[in-house]
């Protein structure tokens, strides 16, 4: 008899096939991404609707399953970002922009998000609110990739801005540990011991070690691949799998060393394509990794939809969650980027700053860090009303992820619709201009906007006819037929 897991494979496979066969229409004409459809599909087949797929029936702890699935997807995604998406040496060439986006902007996002959680969830104190906020402080590389690489963004947004959003989302997903564990250590031990443990265990072992190992392993693999390629020892098709294999190596080795494998994967991907040799070798036949990225996005967001705790939303207070989600999406990132964009050389004006600030979605990374926080805290940290933070953390993070998927996923279609409506409104003016160019007749009935904002018009139909008739009479008349001859190319000219 088929288990719930078997049914899950069947449904995800069928949904992925349907989406892939219609992906050109969905992405390039509707300007939608796979995350929105996948989450809704997961909710429908999940335990609160059709109950076809239930993670509790898989015989494994949901927190462990969520941690490992999201960890694998994010690791592959950040590797793809470093090795394929962004240009070689991007993090070095634009180091100043990356530093501003990864340190001051992330700090601002963390404090603003923590303040909003503290304001909207009265049972949490400020340190507990910072624990919750640290989960959705990093932007999501999976959701950012599906938005920034879309048809609309490629046509209307500079390449450097898209690369900055992609690189930042890949980098800050590995930098979520310091924000999470400084708050957890602060709750567990005195401030002096908390800072010492945070510096040794997180900043040195998790962050610094992962950067060093990522650079060394990425550089070694790049040299090895180029050496083998010069001696015709490797098939060109096999090169597409090298970043994927490198991701698995780093996930296993860094987990064994208790270090940050996500940050190491991003650094290794950047070093792998440092001289853009790897990108040039794999670009001619299309990238298998980009196809894999799309399939992983469908799978992980379907899983998020299946595990969406709908009843916990109601228990915690639906209106508080709605208000919190809207405030977080509006204030978490946009004001900070607008204030600091002049320090970011890539961002040229406030419009690009607004785009960069708005498209910092919350997605798979938030689910991953909420699972890590649940494992790290257990049930010993309780709120003022005696509830475990782990029990409050899940509905808050999941609701913000759901809101981000819907709002960010519908932003570009709404912008395109607004632009279409605007074009329809100004169509009469455009038509008038076209008439002037083709007939050399300027209609007397025109609409002009004065400096005070009033609309003035030259009005009557009589005047319209009189002016047109006078202009037509002033046009030179063609020569008589007997004065017209034809040249060698059969073109009529006057003698």
C-alpha positions in Angstrom: 0.0 0.0 0.0 1.3 3.4 -0.9 2.4 5.5 2.0 2.0 9.3 2.5 5.6 9.7 1.3 4.9 7.8 -1.9 1.8 9.9 -2.6 3.9 13.0 -2.0 6.4 11.9 -4.7 3.5 11.3 -7.1 1.9 14.6 -6.5 5.1 16.7 -6.6 6.2 14.9 -9.7 2.9 15.6 -11.5 2.8 19.2 -10.3 6.4 19.8 -11.4 5.6 18.3 -14.9 2.6 20.6 -15.3 4.5 23.6 -14.2 7.5 23.0 -16.4 5.3 22.4 -19.5 3.6 25.8 -18.9 6.6 27.7 -17.4 7.2 29.9 -20.4 3.6 31.2 -20.2 3.6 31.6 -16.4 7.0 33.3 -16.1 7.2 35.4 -19.3 3.6 36.4 -19.7 2.1 36.3 -16.3 5.4 37.3 -14.5 4.8 34.7 -11.8 7.2 32.4 -10.1 7.1 28.7 -9.1 7.2 29.5 -5.3 3.6 31.0 -5.2 2.1 28.0 -7.0 4.1 25.4 -5.1 3.1 26.8 -1.7 -0.6 26.9 -2.6 -0.3 23.4 -4.0 1.3 22.2 -0.8 -1.4 23.7 1.4 -4.1 22.0 -0.7 -2.6 18.5 -0.5 -1.5 19.0 3.1 -3.2 17.8 6.3 -5.5 20.8 6.7 -7.1 20.4 3.2 -7.1 17.1 1.3 -4.8 15.4 3.8 -3.0 13.5 1.0 0.5 14.2 2.4 1.3 14.4 6.1 4.9 14.7 7.3 3.9 13.2 10.7 3.1 9.9 8.9 6.6 9.6 7.5 7.9 8.2 10.8 10.5 11.0 11.3 10.7 14.1 13.4 9.3 17.0 11.4 12.0 19.4 12.8 14.8 17.1 11.6 13.2 16.6 8.2 12.7 20.3 7.8 16.2 21.1 8.8 17.9 18.7 6.4 15.6 19.5 3.4 16.0 23.2 3.7 19.7 22.9 4.4 20.3 20.9 1.3 18.3 23.2 -0.9 19.9 26.4 0.4 23.4 24.9 0.1 22.8 24.0 -3.6 21.2 27.3 -4.3 24.1 29.4 -2.8 26.6 27.2 -4.7 24.7 27.9 -8.0 24.6 31.6 -7.2 28.4 31.7 -6.7 29.4 29.4 -9.5 26.8 30.3 -12.2 24.6 33.3 -11.5 27.0 36.1 -10.5 30.1 37.1 -12.6 33.5 36.0 -11.5 35.3 38.1 -8.8 32.0 39.9 -8.1 32.4 39.7 -4.3 36.0 41.2 -4.8 35.2 43.8 -7.4 32.1 45.0 -5.5 33.4 44.3 -2.0 32.3 47.7 -0.6 28.7 47.1 -1.7 28.7 43.6 -0.3 30.1 44.7 3.1 27.4 47.4 3.4 24.6 45.0 2.5 25.9 42.2 4.7 26.7 44.1 7.9 24.9 47.5 8.4 21.8 46.5 6.4 21.5 43.1 8.2 22.0 44.7 11.6 19.2 47.2 10.7 16.9 44.4 9.5 17.5 42.5 12.7 16.8 45.3 15.1 13.8 46.6 13.1 12.3 43.1 12.9 12.9 42.4 16.5 11.3 45.7 17.5 8.2 44.8 15.4 7.9 41.3 16.9 8.3 42.8 20.4 5.5 45.3 19.6 3.0 42.9 18.1 3.6 39.8 20.3 3.2 41.0 23.9 4.2 37.7 25.5 7.8 38.0 24.3 10.5 40.2 25.8 12.9 42.0 23.6 15.7 39.3 23.6 13.1 36.6 22.8 11.8 38.9 20.0 15.3 39.1 18.6 15.5 35.3 18.5 12.4 35.2 16.4 13.6 38.1 14.2 16.9 36.5 13.5 15.1 33.7 11.6 13.8 36.1 8.9 16.7 38.6 9.0 18.5 36.9 6.1 17.0 37.2 2.7 16.1 34.1 0.8 18.4 32.9 -2.1 15.8 30.5 -3.4 12.9 33.0 -3.6 15.3 35.8 -4.7 16.6 33.7 -7.6 13.1 33.0 -8.9 12.2 36.8 -8.8 15.5 38.4 -9.9 16.1 36.0 -12.8 12.6 36.6 -14.1 11.7 38.0 -17.5 10.6 41.4 -16.2 13.7 41.9 -14.0 16.0 40.9 -16.9 14.4 43.5 -19.1 14.0 46.4 -16.7 16.7 46.1 -14.0 20.4 46.5 -14.5 22.6 43.4 -14.3 24.6 44.8 -11.4 21.6 45.3 -9.3 20.3 41.8 -10.0 23.7 40.3 -9.2 23.9 42.3 -6.0 20.6 41.0 -4.7 21.5 37.4 -5.7 25.0 37.6 -4.1 23.7 39.3 -0.9 20.9 36.7 -0.4 23.4 33.9 -0.9 25.9 35.5 1.5 23.6 36.5 4.3 22.0 33.1 4.5 25.2 31.8 6.0 25.5 34.9 8.2 22.3 34.2 10.1 24.0 32.2 12.8 25.6 35.1 14.7 22.3 36.9 15.0 20.4 33.8 16.2 23.0 32.5 18.7 24.0 35.8 20.3 20.3 36.1 21.4 20.1 32.4 22.5 23.4 32.6 24.5 22.2 35.8 26.1 19.1 34.0 27.3 21.1 31.0 28.6 24.1 32.5 30.4 25.6 35.7 31.8 26.5 38.4 29.2 30.3 37.8 29.6 30.0 34.1 29.1 27.5 34.6 26.3 29.9 36.9 24.4 32.9 34.6 24.9 30.9 31.5 23.7 29.4 33.5 20.8 32.9 34.7 19.6 34.6 31.3 19.9 31.8 29.0 18.7 30.0 31.2 16.2 32.4 33.9 14.8 35.5 31.7 14.7 34.3 28.1 14.3 31.1 28.8 12.3 32.0 31.8 10.2 35.8 32.3 9.9 36.5 28.6 9.5 33.8 28.1 6.9 35.1 31.0 4.8 38.7 29.6 4.9 37.6 26.1 4.1 35.3 27.2 1.4 38.0 29.3 -0.3 40.6 26.5 0.0 38.4 23.7 -1.2 36.9 25.8 -4.0 40.4 26.8 -5.2 41.6 23.2 -5.1 38.7 21.9 -7.1 39.0 24.7 -9.7 42.7 23.9 -10.2 42.0 20.2 -10.4 39.2 20.6 -13.0 41.2 22.8 -15.2 44.2 20.4 -15.0 42.0 17.5 -16.0 40.3 19.5 -18.8 43.6 20.4 -20.4 44.5 16.8 -20.7 41.0 15.9 -22.0 40.3 13.7 -19.0 36.8 15.1 -18.2 33.7 15.3 -20.4 32.2 18.7 -20.9 28.8 17.4 -19.8 30.3 16.2 -16.5 31.4 19.8 -15.6 27.8 20.7 -14.9 27.9 18.3 -11.9 31.1 19.6 -10.3 29.3 22.3 -8.2 26.7 19.8 -7.1 29.4 17.3 -6.0 31.4 20.2 -4.3 28.2 21.1 -2.4 27.9 17.6 -1.0 31.6 17.5 0.0 31.2 20.8 1.9 28.0 19.8 3.5 29.5 16.6 4.9 32.9 18.0 5.9 31.7 21.2 7.4 28.9 19.5 9.4 31.6 17.1 10.7 33.6 20.1 11.8 30.5 21.8 13.2 31.0 24.8 11.0 28.7 26.8 8.6 28.4 24.8 5.4 26.1 27.4 3.8 28.6 30.2 3.8 31.4 27.7 2.8 29.3 26.6 -0.3 28.8 30.2 -1.4 32.5 31.0 -1.0 33.5 27.8 -2.9 31.1 28.7 -5.7 32.6 32.1 -6.1 36.2 30.8 -6.1 35.2 28.0 -8.6 34.1 30.7 -11.1 36.7 33.3 -10.1 38.3 33.6 -13.5 35.0 32.7 -15.2 36.6 29.7 -16.9 34.0 27.4 -15.4 31.1 29.7 -16.6 32.5 29.8 -20.1 32.9 26.1 -20.3 29.3 25.3 -19.1 27.5 28.2 -20.8 27.5 26.8 -24.3 25.2 23.9 -23.6 23.0 25.6 -21.0 23.3 25.0 -17.3 21.9 21.9 -15.8 22.2 23.6 -12.4 19.6 26.3 -13.3 17.1 23.5 -14.2 17.9 21.8 -11.0 17.4 25.0 -9.1 13.9 25.4 -10.5 13.0 21.8 -9.6 14.4 22.2 -6.0 12.4 25.4 -5.6 9.1 23.6 -6.6 9.9 20.8 -4.2 10.9 22.8 -1.1 8.1 25.3 -1.4 5.6 22.5 -1.8 7.0 21.0 1.4 6.6 24.4 3.1 3.0 24.4 2.0 2.4 20.9 3.4 3.9 21.8 6.8 2.1 25.2 7.0 0.6 25.4 10.5 -2.7 26.9 9.7 -4.4 26.2 13.0 -1.5 27.7 14.9 -2.1 31.0 13.0 -5.6 31.2 14.5 -4.5 30.2 18.0 -1.7 32.9 18.1 -4.0 35.6 16.7 -4.5 36.0 13.0 -4.8 39.8 13.1 -1.6 40.2 15.0 0.2 37.9 12.5 -1.2 39.8 9.6 -0.2 43.2 11.0 3.2 41.9 11.9 3.8 40.4 8.4 2.8 43.6 6.7 5.0 45.8 9.0 8.0 43.4 8.6 7.8 43.4 4.8 7.4 47.1 4.6 9.9 48.3 7.3 12.3 45.5 7.8 14.6 46.3 4.8 13.3 49.2 2.7 14.1 52.1 5.0 17.6 50.8 5.9 18.5 50.4 2.2 17.1 53.8 1.3 19.2 55.4 4.1 22.4 53.6 3.2 22.2 53.4 -0.6 24.6 56.3 -1.2 27.3 54.2 0.5 26.6 51.3 -1.9 28.5 52.1 -5.2 26.4 49.7 -7.3 23.1 51.4 -6.4 22.9 54.7 -8.5 19.6 56.3 -7.4 16.7 55.9 -5.0 14.6 53.9 -7.5 17.3 51.1 -7.6 17.5 51.4 -3.8 13.8 50.9 -3.5 13.9 47.9 -5.8 16.9 46.4 -3.9 15.2 47.1 -0.6 11.8 45.7 -1.5 13.1 42.5 -3.1 14.6 41.0 0.0 12.1 38.2 0.4 11.6 35.8 3.3 11.5 32.1 2.4 13.4 28.9 2.8 16.2 30.4 4.9 13.7 31.6 7.5 12.3 28.0 7.8 15.8 26.6 8.1 16.8 29.0 10.9 13.5 28.5 12.7 14.2 24.7 12.8 17.8 25.4 14.0 16.4 27.7 16.7 13.9 25.1 17.8 16.6 22.4 18.1 19.0 24.9 19.9 16.5 26.2 22.4 14.4 23.1 23.1 11.6 24.0 25.5 13.5 25.6 28.3 13.1 29.2 27.1 9.6 30.2 27.9 7.6 33.4 27.4 5.8 35.5 30.1 2.7 33.4 29.8 4.5 30.2 30.3 4.6 29.0 26.6 7.8 27.8 24.9 9.3 30.1 22.4 9.7 27.2 20.0 5.9 26.9 19.9 5.5 30.5 19.1 8.4 30.7 16.7 6.9 28.4 14.1 3.6 30.2 13.3 5.3 33.6 13.2 8.0 32.5 10.8 5.7 30.4 8.6 3.1 33.2 8.4 5.7 35.8 7.4 7.1 33.4 4.8 3.6 32.8 3.4 3.0 36.6 3.2 6.4 37.2 1.5 5.7 34.5 -1.1 2.3 36.0 -1.9 3.2 39.7 -1.8 6.7 39.5 -3.4 5.4 37.0 -5.9 2.5 39.3 -7.0 4.6 42.5 -7.0 5.9 42.3 -10.6 2.5 41.3 -12.1 0.9 44.2 -10.3 3.5 46.6 -11.6 3.0 45.4 -15.1 -0.7 45.7 -14.8 -0.3 49.3 -13.5 1.9 50.2 -16.4 -0.6 48.8 -18.8 -3.4 50.9 -17.3 -1.1 53.9 -17.5 -0.5 53.3 -21.1 -4.2 53.0 -21.8 -4.8 56.4 -20.1 -2.2 58.2 -22.2 -3.2 56.4 -25.5 -5.1 59.5 -26.9 -2.0 61.7 -26.6 0.1 59.0 -28.3 -2.4 58.7 -31.1 -2.5 62.4 -31.7 1.3 62.4 -32.0 1.2 59.6 -34.5 -1.4 61.5 -36.6 0.8 64.6 -36.6 3.8 62.6 -37.8 2.0 60.8 -40.6 -0.3 63.5 -42.0 1.5 66.7 -41.0 -1.9 67.9 -39.7 -2.0 69.1 -36.1 -5.5 68.8 -34.7 -6.9 71.8 -32.9 -8.5 69.7 -30.2 -5.6 68.9 -27.8 -5.2 68.4 -24.1 -2.4 70.1 -22.4 -1.5 70.3 -18.7 -0.4 73.6 -17.5 2.1 74.2 -14.7 -0.7 74.6 -12.2 -2.2 71.3 -13.1 -5.3 72.6 -14.9 -6.4 71.1 -18.2 -7.0 73.6 -21.0 -8.4 72.8 -24.3 -9.0 74.5 -27.7 -12.6 73.6 -28.0 -15.2 73.6 -30.7 -15.7 71.3 -33.6 -16.2 74.3 -35.9 -12.7 75.5 -35.1 -11.4 72.0 -35.6 -12.8 71.8 -39.1 -11.8 75.3 -40.0 -8.2 74.9 -39.0 -7.9 71.5 -40.7 -9.4 72.9 -43.9 -7.1 75.9 -43.9 -4.1 73.7 -43.3 -5.1 71.3 -46.0 -5.5 74.2 -48.5 -2.1 75.4 -47.6 -0.4 72.1 -48.6 1.2 72.2 -52.1 -1.0 70.4 -54.7 0.5 67.7 -56.9 1.5 68.6 -60.4 -0.8 67.7 -63.3 -0.7 64.3 -64.8 0.7 65.5 -68.1 3.7 67.0 -66.3 4.6 63.7 -64.5 7.1 61.3 -66.0 8.6 58.1 -64.8 12.3 57.5 -64.2 14.1 54.2 -64.8 12.9 52.8 -61.5 9.2 53.5 -62.3 9.0 56.2 -59.7 6.7 59.1 -60.6 8.5 62.5 -60.6 7.4 65.9 -61.9 9.1 67.5 -64.8 
